[in-house]
């Protein structure tokens, strides 16, 4: 078989297909595609003619394939009429003009054309053209437009994105999503994933979100707008939604549940592990514009009789489950706040000393009812990374971190604080 090195789909659409005797049997209408180990590949060519109607020509029956001549090994009389089904995957019907995620550029793009290339005797889909060139090529005015642009000193080039940097948004096309692209999208920052999801319709949001592993899904969910969070969680299987919520910090899970209908939120709470559910339920009881509404119940609390060396041992054990460590809080058996330590304090101290000897006892605290702007002013005034939230008996309930304050003062467009009733 003679293949052209590379070619665009638009360059061969509607091209005549010749049989073994050189007679035209129809024109190219579309391409049936299958999933390959590296790239999707063309398994059959869909042709159509007024005399015969639609027919599928298996790729192994192709004799010549290039921009000028496309011929098959069969005679016209040997070609069998055959319709394609809705389950088949076709380039023009199912991929062209669809939205797809450019993982490398962290954006949603439109498929204007598709570049094909011969790889080990298969014609594979290796890249999509998302630029103006792809549109002009499909309109058969590419060369004229290039000449016109050249007069004004501009050069038109194809804007190609390799297939292995793409993630499908169409449910039907998920089988074409490469393992490498799934791995790459899981390596994106959660905020980048949220940025992508914010650009697409709800149906595609759900498809993309479902492709994430639960850990990444939990991180990305917090970055989304409240309405989008609610829509995604409500559309999920209950067990899947619960799994994601349990992986989120309690304050973030409370934010999500607070935007759901009360019955739905309670249903998911009942399915969560008891300890996680209690933490989230406690946070849901606070007004959103208070320290209680901002705080997280995840913090490091050590007893005062622990040595510095023992504290380091405990730190190493806890690190896998703690996202950020701002301070270590010293509490008694009844969880009363006694003091606070920074990591610097710990590192510079004698390993045999009790942490009660080195902890700081003058602590800035707030109550659950403290207004969120007062909390922000306190953190700013004293250059704190976190401030503890205590009740009237000085029991430590949680902490408000500087991250929460940054979100409050400078909320990204994709992450707005909730206004729960």
N, C-alpha and C positions, 0 to 999 in steps of 0.2 A: 504493500500500500504506500502511496505517496502522500505525505501530509505536509502542509505548510508549517513552518516553525511555530508561529503564533498568529492569531487572528482574532478579530472582534466579532461577537455574535451578529451585530448589525450589518457587518460586511457580507454575510452569507445568507441572511434571511431573504426569502423569496427568490433565491437563486434556483435555476432549473437543475433537476437531477436527471442524469442520463442512465439508460440501462446499458447492458453489455454491448448492444448493437449500436449504441449512439443515439437511440430514440429517447425523447423526453418523456418521463413518466409522471412528472409532477414538480411542484416547487416546494422548497423548504418552508415549513410553517413553524416548527418548534423542535426542541431537543429533549428527549427523555434522559434524566440523569440519575445516577446511583452514587452512593457514598463510597469513596475510596479510602485507602489507608492514610493517604496524605491529603489529596484533593478530591472533590467530587468529579465524576467523569461521565461523558456522554455514552449511554448504553444503546440508544437508538435515535434515529432521525425521523421526525414526523413530517411526512410530505402530504400534499393534497393536490388533487386535480379535479376538473369538472367531470371527467369521464369515470374516474375510479373512486373519488372521494378520499378520505384519510387513510393512510397506511403507515405502518412503522417499519423502518428498515433497520435491522440489527447492525450494530457497529462493525461486527465481523464481516458483514456483507458489503461494506464500503470498499471500493477499489481505488478511486482517486478522490482526494479532498483538498482543495485549495481555493483561493479567491476566484480563480477562473473556471475551473472544471470540478464538478462533483459527479461521480459516476459510481454505479454499483455493479456487482458481479453477476446479477441476475438479468434475465430478460423481462420485459414489461409484463408478459403473460404469467410470469412466475411470482409477481408481487401480489400479496394477499391484502385485501382491504382489512383494516383493523383500527378500531376506535381506541382512544386513550381513556382511562378511568379517572375519577376524581382523586383516587389514591395515588396515582402516578405523580411524579415530580417533574415539572417542565420548566425550562429556563424562562421563556417569555411569559407564560401564564402565571408562574409562581414566584419569580425572582425579579424580573425587570420592573422598574418603577416602585418597588417595595422599599420600605425603610429597613435599614440594617445598622448595627452598632459598629462603629470604628473604634476598636478597643485602644489602639495606639494613640489616636487623636482625641479619645474620650468624648465622642459626639455621635449623634445619629445622622446618617447620611442616606441619600436616595440613590438607588442603583440605576444609573443612566445607560450603562452598557456593561458587557462582561468580556474579559479577555480570556481566550482559550489558548492552550499550548499543549503540544505533543509531549507526553511523558510516558516512556516505555510502551509505545504504540497505542496509547490511549489519549483521547483529546480531553484534557482536564480544565476545569474552571479554576484559574489561578489568581484572578484579581477582578475587582470591579472598578469601573470608571465612574467617578462621582462628579466630574467636572463638566464644563460647558461643551468640551470636545465630544463627550459621549452623546450629548443631545444632538449636536450638529451632525455627527456621524450617522445617527439614526434617521435624520431628516435628509440625508444624502447631500448636504451642502457644506461638508467639512472643508473640502479643498478650496471652495470659493471664499468661505469665511476666513480661512487662513491667509489667503492672498489679500483680502481686504484689510485684515488686521495688520498684515505686514506693511502695508502702505502707511500706516500710522505708527509704525515702529514697535508693534506688539507681536508676541509670539504665542500662538495657541498650542498648548500641550495637554496631553491626557493626564488627568489627576487620578492615579491608580492607587488602590489599597489592596494589598495582598490578602488572599482569602483567609490565611491563617491569622489575620488580625480582625476578623469579622465575627460577630455573634448574631445569629438569626433572631428576629423578633416575631416572626410568624409561627404559630403553633405547628403548622404543617411542615415547616422547614427545620424544625429542631433536630431532625434526624441527619441534616446536612451539617450541623454545627460540629466543628472539629474538636477533638479532645484538647488540642493545643489552644484553641480560642477559649474554651471553657476554663482552662488553667490560667490563661492570661487575664480573663475578666475577674477571676477570683483574686488576682494579685493587685487589682486596682485599689486605690484608697476608697473607703466607703463614701466619702463626699463626692468622688468622681462618679461612682455608680449611681448615687442619688441624682447627680447632674444629668446623667444619661436618661434615667428613668423619668425625670421631670419633663423631658422633651417629647415623650411618646404617649399615645393613647392608653387608656386603662387596660385594655385587652393585652397589649404588648408589654405594659408594665408588669403584669402578672406573669407572663411568659418569662421575661428576663429575670424577675425576682425568683421564680421557681428554679432557675438554673443555678442559683447560688447555693453553696453549702450552708447549713444552718448557722454556723459561726459568723460567716460573712453577711448572711441575711440579717442577723441580729444587729450587727454594726451599721449596716446600710439603712435599715428601717428607721433608726433614730434620726438620720439625716434628711428624711423626707418630710414633706408638708403634712400636717395633721390629717387633712382630708384624704390624701393619698395613702397614708398609713392605714387609716380606717378601712378604706376600700380594699386594700390588699389583704389585710387580716380577715375581714369579713368574707372575702372570696376564697380563703384557704380552708383546707381540711383542718378540723379542730385540733387534731394531734400535732400537725405540722405547726400551726399557730402557737400552740402551747410550748412546743420545743423551742421555738424562736424566742418567745417571751421569757422563758426560763434562762436563756443565755444572755439576756440583756441585764444591765445594772438595774436595780429595783426602781430607781427614779425614772429611768427611761421607759421601763415597762409600764410604770404608772401613768406616764404621759400618754402612751399609746392606748391603754385601756380607758383612760379618761375621756378619749374622743370617740369611743364606741358607745352604741346604745347600752343602757344599763344592764339589760338582760343578757346581752352578748358578752359584756365585760365580766359579769358574774359567772357565766357559764365557763369562760376560759380560766378565771381565777380558781374555780372548783376543780379544774383538771390539772392545775399546776401543783408541783410539790408543796407540801404544807408549809415548810419554812419560807420558801420564796414567796408563796401566796400571802403569808402573814406580813412580810416586809412591804409588799406592794400595796396590800389593803391599808396598812397604816399610813402610807404616803398619800393614798387617794383621799384620805379623810382631811387633809390640809388644803387650805385655799392655795390656788396656784400662784398668787402674787405675794406669798410669804416665804420665810426661810424654810418652813415645813414642806412647802410645795416645791422648793428648789433642791432640797437636800437629798443625799443618797445615804442609805443605811450601810453601805460598804466602807469600812475603815479598819485600820489596824489598831487593836486594843490589847495592850500588855499589862500584866500586873506589876506593882511596884517592887516586889521582892525578886524579880527576875534580874539576873546579871546581864551585863552588856554582851558577853559571849553567848549566853542563852538567847538573848534577843536576836542576835545575828543568825543563830541556828534556826529560830522560828521564822525569821524573814525569808531565809532560803526555801523553807518548806511552803511558805505562803505566796511567794513571788509568781508561780504559774497561774494563780487564781486572782491576782490583783493587777488591774490595768495600770494604775499610777499610784505612786507612794509620795504623798506630800509630807505628812507628819505621822509620828507614832503617838497614840493617845494612851495615857496611863490611867487605868480604871481599877476600882476595887471589885470585890466579888458581887456587889450589887449594881455595878456599872456606873458608879458615881465618878465623875471626871476629877482626877487628882492632879494631872500635869500633862505636859506635852514635850516631845522630843523631835528634833529634826534629824535627818540622816547624818548631817555634819556633826551634830552633838554626839551621836552614837559612834561614828568613825573615830573621833578624836579622843574618846574616853578609854580608860583602863578597862580591859576585858573582864576583870574580876569585880569591878564595882557594880553595886545594885543600881538599877536605872532610877530608883527613887532619889539617889544622891545627885544625879545629874539632870533630872527633869526640871522643866521650867513650870513654876506654879502660878505665875501671873499670866492668865490666859484670857484672851478676848473671846467672848462667847455671845451667842444670840439665842433667842427662844423660838419655838416653832411659829409663833405669831408675828415675829419681827418682819416688817415690810421688806420686800426684796430690794428696794433701792437703798434702804438703810444698811442691809447686808453688803451691797456693792460698795457703798461709801466706806464701810469699816475695812473691807478687804483692800480697797485702794489706799486708804489713809495709812494703814500699818504694813503695807506691802506683804500681805499674807497670800499663801497659796491655797489655804482653806481655812474655814472658821467652823468650830464645833457648834452644834445645835443641842441645847440642854433644856430639860424641863425645870420646874420650880424647885425640885429637890437636887438639881445639878446632875441628874442622870444623863449620860450621853445618848442622844437619840439618833444622831447622824452628823454629817458634815456637808457644808456648801463649799464647793471647790471653785477655783478661779475660772475653770472651764465653763461652769454654769453662769458665772457673771459675764464672761465674754459673750456667751450666747444671748444673754439678756440685753446687754448694751449694744452689741453689734451682731444681731441675728442674721445668718446667711439666708438668702431668699428661699432656700429649700429646707430651712429648719427654723420654724417660727414657734415661739412659745405658745402653749395652749391657753385658751381662755375657758376653763371649765365652769359650768354653772354651779 
